[in-house]
């Protein structure tokens, strides 16, 4: 049984206090040697997680040649941001306008002041340095939007594959953009669109060389088609097997990352922004017992342990943006103090201030006790978090480094056009 005071003392020996981005230079120096740097967050609604990741991201781009950012967001909306920061979207007057592309709940994840500042920085950096730093979404939810994008692109270039795309899109139309309706129809009644989507994907792969006139437009079309295929499987699995739907989603993210990496070239390096539950190696948590995988595990397996650097983030207390149920308006909620014996509690005991730990060959074995590590989703009930918001984790196996921000504050969302 772990003794929390002893573990807190151990943390105190190896943690380093920080107050500004330059204090995190050892983390950045350790991370920059990897092909992919995975930056986590303990919630989707905490300002300091976004701003700290943004500052690390800027350093990796400016000083270490990283080429793109890939986030836990929808591909079509993120691709609009990608176009904007590369000076290819004159229809948007500013960063706030392009972030209105994030219409699907919970839009606050990306339509917020913190991301606005990063988008402005990326736009200016690309313009001033004649760079093409990219911004992409890795998630799987945008089935209808992605299908529309595929049809529009194939129509624009007058591709013979457009008929297959329209046929696939028409198959989904009766479900009125309600993925739950599609999932029930496909999983229970056997009325799926899998054949149409696979027919389209095979045609695109077969004819992919014909799309080389605009490589990034081709990337956009190929990943949107990939979204359609994997979203179809995801929504089916949601009805019958929640763990498998998780696996489909994270495998999709890694597959999308592969397309992006191939577009930028073998020597390219990328920065990944996702929740801790995606970027922290699933094998170091109870997810492994449920047969679940995630981005952190899969990227380490594919690219090698030394080519992936995962940074977890956490907080002891504060406020957060979340909702009390799926699809409900956002609220600013209190984040209670970390539960006694949790990783967050012991970090706080080690010192009630911001600090980080680098897990190295010299100290990894010291932090392999399984302890509860807080995870807050877009749906959150603070008064109930002790029942299910702590993931049993071996922290030094789950991450390569951990950044603790002792007291945090809620994200600053854009509230426009009824978007929450």
C-alpha positions as CSV (number, residue, x, y, z in Angstrom):
1,X,0.0,0.0,0.0
2,X,1.4,3.4,-1.0
3,X,2.2,5.8,1.8
4,X,1.2,9.2,0.4
5,X,3.6,11.3,2.6
6,X,6.5,9.2,1.5
7,X,5.5,9.4,-2.2
8,X,5.0,13.1,-1.9
9,X,8.5,13.4,-0.4
10,X,9.8,11.4,-3.4
11,X,8.0,13.7,-5.8
12,X,9.5,16.7,-4.0
13,X,13.0,15.3,-4.6
14,X,12.5,15.0,-8.4
15,X,10.0,17.8,-9.2
16,X,11.2,21.2,-10.4
17,X,9.2,24.4,-9.7
18,X,8.4,26.7,-12.6
19,X,6.7,30.0,-13.2
20,X,7.2,30.8,-16.9
21,X,7.9,29.1,-20.2
22,X,11.6,29.4,-20.0
23,X,11.6,27.4,-16.8
24,X,10.2,24.5,-18.9
25,X,13.3,24.4,-21.2
26,X,14.4,21.0,-19.8
27,X,11.1,19.5,-20.8
28,X,11.3,21.1,-24.3
29,X,14.9,20.0,-24.7
30,X,14.0,16.4,-23.8
31,X,11.0,16.4,-26.0
32,X,12.5,18.0,-29.1
33,X,14.5,15.0,-30.1
34,X,11.3,12.9,-30.8
35,X,9.4,12.8,-34.0
36,X,6.1,13.4,-32.2
37,X,5.6,15.4,-29.0
38,X,2.3,14.5,-27.4
39,X,0.9,17.3,-25.1
40,X,-2.0,16.2,-22.9
41,X,-4.5,17.8,-20.7
42,X,-6.6,16.6,-17.7
43,X,-9.7,18.4,-19.1
44,X,-10.9,20.0,-22.2
45,X,-11.8,23.2,-20.4
46,X,-8.8,24.5,-18.5
47,X,-7.1,27.7,-19.6
48,X,-3.6,27.0,-18.3
49,X,-3.4,23.6,-20.1
50,X,-4.0,25.5,-23.4
51,X,-1.7,28.4,-22.8
52,X,1.2,26.2,-21.5
53,X,0.9,23.8,-24.4
54,X,0.8,26.8,-26.8
55,X,4.0,28.2,-25.4
56,X,5.7,24.8,-25.6
57,X,4.4,24.5,-29.2
58,X,5.8,27.8,-30.2
59,X,9.2,26.9,-28.9
60,X,9.2,23.5,-30.7
61,X,8.3,25.3,-34.0
62,X,10.7,28.2,-33.6
63,X,13.7,26.5,-32.2
64,X,13.4,22.8,-33.2
65,X,11.8,22.7,-36.7
66,X,8.5,21.1,-35.9
67,X,6.2,21.2,-38.9
68,X,2.6,20.8,-37.8
69,X,0.1,20.6,-35.0
70,X,-2.6,17.8,-34.9
71,X,-5.4,18.1,-32.4
72,X,-8.3,16.2,-30.9
73,X,-10.7,18.1,-33.2
74,X,-12.7,17.5,-36.4
75,X,-10.7,17.4,-39.6
76,X,-13.0,19.8,-41.7
77,X,-13.1,22.6,-39.1
78,X,-9.3,22.3,-38.4
79,X,-8.5,22.3,-42.1
80,X,-10.2,25.7,-42.3
81,X,-7.8,26.9,-39.6
82,X,-4.9,25.3,-41.5
83,X,-5.9,27.2,-44.7
84,X,-6.2,30.5,-42.7
85,X,-2.8,30.3,-41.0
86,X,-1.2,29.5,-44.4
87,X,-2.8,32.6,-46.0
88,X,-5.1,30.6,-48.2
89,X,-8.5,31.6,-46.7
90,X,-9.2,35.3,-47.6
91,X,-12.9,34.7,-46.7
92,X,-12.0,34.9,-43.0
93,X,-11.1,38.4,-41.7
94,X,-9.5,37.2,-38.5
95,X,-8.8,34.2,-36.3
96,X,-12.1,34.5,-34.4
97,X,-14.0,34.2,-37.7
98,X,-12.2,31.0,-38.8
99,X,-12.8,29.5,-35.4
100,X,-16.5,29.8,-36.0
101,X,-16.0,26.7,-38.2
102,X,-16.2,24.7,-35.0
103,X,-19.9,24.2,-34.8
104,X,-20.2,20.7,-33.4
105,X,-20.6,20.4,-29.6
106,X,-18.4,20.9,-27.6
107,X,-17.1,23.8,-29.7
108,X,-15.5,25.5,-26.7
109,X,-12.6,23.0,-27.1
110,X,-11.3,25.1,-30.1
111,X,-13.5,28.2,-30.3
112,X,-11.9,30.0,-27.4
113,X,-9.6,33.0,-26.6
114,X,-6.6,30.8,-25.9
115,X,-6.8,29.1,-29.3
116,X,-7.4,32.5,-31.0
117,X,-4.1,33.7,-29.7
118,X,-2.3,30.6,-31.0
119,X,-4.0,30.9,-34.4
120,X,-2.9,34.5,-34.6
121,X,0.7,33.6,-33.8
122,X,0.7,30.8,-36.4
123,X,-0.7,33.1,-39.0
124,X,2.0,35.7,-38.4
125,X,4.8,33.1,-38.1
126,X,3.9,31.5,-41.4
127,X,3.7,34.9,-43.1
128,X,6.9,36.3,-41.6
129,X,9.0,33.2,-42.1
130,X,7.5,32.0,-45.4
131,X,6.6,28.8,-43.6
132,X,3.8,26.3,-44.0
133,X,3.2,25.2,-40.4
134,X,0.0,23.2,-40.5
135,X,-3.0,22.7,-38.1
136,X,-5.1,19.5,-38.5
137,X,-7.8,17.6,-36.7
138,X,-7.4,13.9,-35.9
139,X,-10.9,13.0,-34.7
140,X,-13.5,10.8,-36.2
141,X,-16.9,12.5,-35.5
142,X,-17.3,14.6,-38.6
143,X,-19.0,12.0,-40.9
144,X,-21.4,14.2,-42.8
145,X,-19.1,17.2,-43.0
146,X,-16.3,15.0,-44.3
147,X,-18.5,13.3,-46.9
148,X,-19.6,16.8,-48.1
149,X,-16.0,17.8,-48.4
150,X,-15.1,14.7,-50.5
151,X,-18.1,15.3,-52.9
152,X,-17.2,19.0,-53.3
153,X,-13.6,18.3,-54.0
154,X,-14.3,15.5,-56.5
155,X,-16.9,17.7,-58.3
156,X,-14.4,20.6,-58.4
157,X,-11.7,18.5,-60.2
158,X,-14.4,16.6,-62.3
159,X,-13.2,13.2,-61.0
160,X,-15.0,10.1,-62.2
161,X,-15.1,9.0,-58.6
162,X,-17.6,11.7,-57.7
163,X,-20.5,9.3,-58.4
164,X,-19.3,6.9,-55.8
165,X,-18.9,9.7,-53.3
166,X,-22.5,10.9,-54.0
167,X,-23.8,7.4,-53.6
168,X,-22.1,7.0,-50.2
169,X,-23.3,10.4,-49.1
170,X,-26.9,9.6,-50.2
171,X,-26.8,6.4,-48.1
172,X,-26.2,8.4,-44.9
173,X,-28.8,11.1,-45.8
174,X,-31.9,9.4,-44.3
175,X,-30.4,9.6,-40.9
176,X,-30.6,13.4,-40.8
177,X,-27.0,13.9,-39.5
178,X,-28.0,12.0,-36.3
179,X,-25.1,9.5,-35.8
180,X,-27.0,7.7,-33.1
181,X,-29.8,6.9,-35.6
182,X,-27.2,5.5,-38.0
183,X,-25.5,3.5,-35.3
184,X,-28.7,1.8,-34.3
185,X,-29.8,1.1,-37.9
186,X,-26.4,-0.4,-38.8
187,X,-25.7,-2.3,-35.6
188,X,-29.2,-3.7,-34.8
189,X,-31.0,-3.8,-38.2
190,X,-28.0,-4.4,-40.4
191,X,-28.8,-1.4,-42.6
192,X,-25.3,0.1,-43.0
193,X,-23.4,2.2,-45.5
194,X,-20.2,0.3,-45.2
195,X,-20.2,-1.1,-48.8
196,X,-20.7,2.3,-50.3
197,X,-18.0,3.9,-48.1
198,X,-15.5,1.1,-48.9
199,X,-16.3,1.3,-52.6
200,X,-15.4,5.1,-52.5
201,X,-12.3,4.6,-50.4
202,X,-11.0,1.9,-52.8
203,X,-11.6,4.1,-55.8
204,X,-9.8,7.0,-54.2
205,X,-6.8,4.9,-53.2
206,X,-6.7,3.3,-56.7
207,X,-6.7,6.7,-58.4
208,X,-4.8,8.7,-55.8
209,X,-2.0,9.6,-58.3
210,X,-4.5,11.6,-60.3
211,X,-5.0,14.0,-57.4
212,X,-1.4,15.2,-57.2
213,X,-2.0,18.6,-58.8
214,X,-2.6,20.0,-55.3
215,X,-1.0,17.7,-52.7
216,X,-2.7,19.3,-49.7
217,X,-6.1,19.3,-51.3
218,X,-5.5,15.6,-52.0
219,X,-4.5,15.1,-48.4
220,X,-7.7,16.8,-47.3
221,X,-9.8,14.6,-49.5
222,X,-8.1,11.4,-48.5
223,X,-8.4,12.1,-44.8
224,X,-12.0,13.1,-45.1
225,X,-12.7,9.8,-46.9
226,X,-10.8,8.0,-44.1
227,X,-13.1,9.8,-41.5
228,X,-16.1,8.6,-43.4
229,X,-14.9,5.0,-43.3
230,X,-13.9,5.0,-39.6
231,X,-16.8,7.1,-38.4
232,X,-19.2,4.5,-40.0
233,X,-17.5,1.8,-37.9
234,X,-17.3,4.0,-34.8
235,X,-21.0,4.8,-34.7
236,X,-21.9,1.2,-35.2
237,X,-19.6,0.1,-32.4
238,X,-21.0,2.8,-30.1
239,X,-24.2,0.8,-29.9
240,X,-22.7,-2.6,-29.3
241,X,-19.3,-2.2,-27.8
242,X,-18.1,1.0,-26.1
243,X,-14.5,-0.2,-25.7
244,X,-14.2,-1.1,-29.4
245,X,-15.6,2.3,-30.4
246,X,-12.8,3.9,-28.3
247,X,-10.3,1.7,-30.1
248,X,-11.7,2.6,-33.5
249,X,-11.4,6.3,-32.6
250,X,-7.8,6.2,-31.4
251,X,-6.7,4.0,-34.2
252,X,-8.3,6.5,-36.6
253,X,-6.3,9.3,-35.0
254,X,-3.1,7.5,-35.5
255,X,-4.0,6.6,-39.1
256,X,-4.8,10.3,-39.8
257,X,-1.5,11.3,-38.2
258,X,0.2,8.9,-40.6
259,X,-1.3,10.7,-43.6
260,X,-0.2,14.1,-42.3
261,X,3.3,12.9,-41.5
262,X,3.6,11.4,-45.0
263,X,2.4,14.8,-46.6
264,X,5.1,16.7,-44.7
265,X,7.8,14.1,-45.4
266,X,9.8,11.4,-43.6
267,X,11.9,14.0,-41.7
268,X,9.0,16.0,-40.4
269,X,8.1,16.4,-36.8
270,X,4.6,17.0,-35.3
271,X,3.0,18.2,-32.1
272,X,-0.1,16.4,-30.9
273,X,-2.7,18.0,-28.6
274,X,-5.1,15.6,-26.9
275,X,-6.6,14.6,-23.6
276,X,-4.3,12.7,-21.2
277,X,-6.5,9.6,-21.8
278,X,-5.4,9.6,-25.4
279,X,-1.7,10.6,-25.2
280,X,-0.7,8.8,-22.0
281,X,0.2,5.1,-22.8
282,X,-2.9,3.0,-22.2
283,X,-0.7,0.1,-21.1
284,X,0.2,2.0,-17.9
285,X,-3.5,2.3,-16.9
286,X,-6.5,0.1,-16.3
287,X,-7.5,0.6,-19.9
288,X,-5.2,-2.3,-20.8
289,X,-7.3,-4.7,-18.8
290,X,-10.3,-3.7,-20.8
291,X,-8.6,-4.4,-24.1
292,X,-8.4,-0.7,-24.9
293,X,-5.5,1.1,-26.8
294,X,-4.8,4.8,-27.3
295,X,-2.7,7.2,-29.3
296,X,0.1,7.2,-26.8
297,X,0.5,3.4,-26.9
298,X,0.0,3.0,-30.7
299,X,2.5,5.8,-31.7
300,X,5.1,4.3,-29.4
301,X,4.5,0.9,-31.0
302,X,4.7,2.2,-34.5
303,X,7.4,4.9,-34.4
304,X,9.4,3.6,-31.4
305,X,9.7,4.7,-27.8
306,X,12.4,7.2,-28.5
307,X,10.4,8.9,-31.3
308,X,7.4,9.7,-29.1
309,X,7.6,12.1,-26.1
310,X,4.4,12.3,-24.0
311,X,3.8,15.1,-21.6
312,X,0.9,14.7,-19.1
313,X,-0.8,17.7,-17.5
314,X,-2.7,17.9,-14.2
315,X,-4.1,20.3,-11.6
316,X,-4.9,20.1,-7.9
317,X,-7.9,22.5,-7.9
318,X,-9.5,25.4,-9.7
319,X,-12.3,25.9,-12.2
320,X,-13.1,24.3,-15.6
321,X,-15.5,24.6,-18.5
322,X,-17.7,21.5,-18.9
323,X,-21.4,20.5,-19.2
324,X,-23.6,18.4,-16.9
325,X,-24.7,16.2,-19.9
326,X,-23.8,15.7,-23.5
327,X,-25.0,18.6,-25.7
328,X,-26.0,20.9,-22.8
329,X,-24.7,24.4,-22.5
330,X,-21.3,24.9,-20.9
331,X,-20.8,25.9,-17.3
332,X,-17.9,27.2,-15.3
333,X,-17.6,24.4,-12.6
334,X,-15.4,24.1,-9.6
335,X,-12.6,21.6,-9.6
336,X,-12.3,20.3,-6.1
337,X,-9.0,19.6,-4.4
338,X,-7.4,16.3,-5.5
339,X,-8.6,13.3,-3.6
340,X,-6.3,12.2,-0.8
341,X,-3.8,9.7,-2.1
342,X,-4.2,10.8,-5.7
343,X,-1.4,11.9,-7.9
344,X,-2.8,15.4,-7.9
345,X,-2.9,15.4,-4.1
346,X,0.6,14.2,-3.7
347,X,2.0,16.7,-6.2
348,X,0.3,19.4,-4.1
349,X,1.7,18.0,-0.9
350,X,5.2,18.1,-2.5
351,X,4.7,21.8,-3.0
352,X,1.6,24.0,-3.5
353,X,3.0,25.6,-6.7
354,X,3.5,24.8,-10.4
355,X,6.1,22.1,-11.0
356,X,7.2,19.4,-13.5
357,X,8.9,16.0,-13.4
358,X,11.0,14.6,-16.1
359,X,10.8,10.8,-16.0
360,X,14.3,9.5,-16.9
361,X,16.1,6.1,-16.8
362,X,17.4,7.1,-13.4
363,X,14.1,7.8,-11.7
364,X,11.3,6.0,-13.7
365,X,11.3,3.0,-11.4
366,X,10.6,5.3,-8.5
367,X,7.2,6.4,-9.9
368,X,5.7,3.1,-11.0
369,X,3.3,2.7,-8.1
370,X,-0.3,2.6,-9.4
371,X,-2.1,5.8,-8.2
372,X,-5.3,7.6,-9.1
373,X,-4.8,10.3,-11.7
374,X,-7.7,12.8,-12.4
375,X,-9.4,12.9,-15.8
376,X,-12.2,15.4,-16.5
377,X,-14.3,15.1,-19.6
378,X,-16.6,17.5,-21.5
379,X,-19.4,16.1,-19.2
380,X,-18.4,16.5,-15.6
381,X,-20.0,16.3,-12.2
382,X,-17.5,17.6,-9.6
383,X,-19.5,16.2,-6.7
384,X,-19.3,12.7,-8.1
385,X,-15.8,12.7,-9.4
386,X,-14.5,10.3,-6.7
387,X,-16.7,7.6,-8.3
388,X,-15.0,7.6,-11.7
389,X,-12.7,10.5,-12.6
390,X,-9.5,9.0,-11.4
391,X,-7.6,6.6,-13.7
392,X,-5.3,4.1,-12.0
393,X,-1.9,4.9,-13.5
394,X,1.8,4.2,-13.4
395,X,2.8,7.8,-14.1
396,X,6.4,7.2,-15.2
397,X,5.2,4.5,-17.7
398,X,2.3,6.6,-18.9
399,X,4.2,9.7,-19.6
400,X,7.8,10.9,-20.3
401,X,7.2,14.1,-18.3
402,X,4.4,15.6,-16.2
403,X,3.5,19.2,-15.8
404,X,1.5,20.1,-12.6
405,X,-0.4,23.4,-12.5
406,X,-1.5,23.7,-8.9
407,X,-4.5,26.0,-9.3
408,X,-6.1,26.4,-12.7
409,X,-8.9,28.5,-14.2
410,X,-11.7,27.9,-16.8
411,X,-11.2,28.3,-20.5
412,X,-12.5,31.4,-22.2
413,X,-15.0,30.2,-24.9
414,X,-16.4,32.2,-27.8
415,X,-20.1,32.4,-27.4
416,X,-21.4,33.2,-30.9
417,X,-24.3,32.0,-33.0
418,X,-25.5,29.9,-30.1
419,X,-22.3,27.9,-30.1
420,X,-21.4,26.4,-26.8
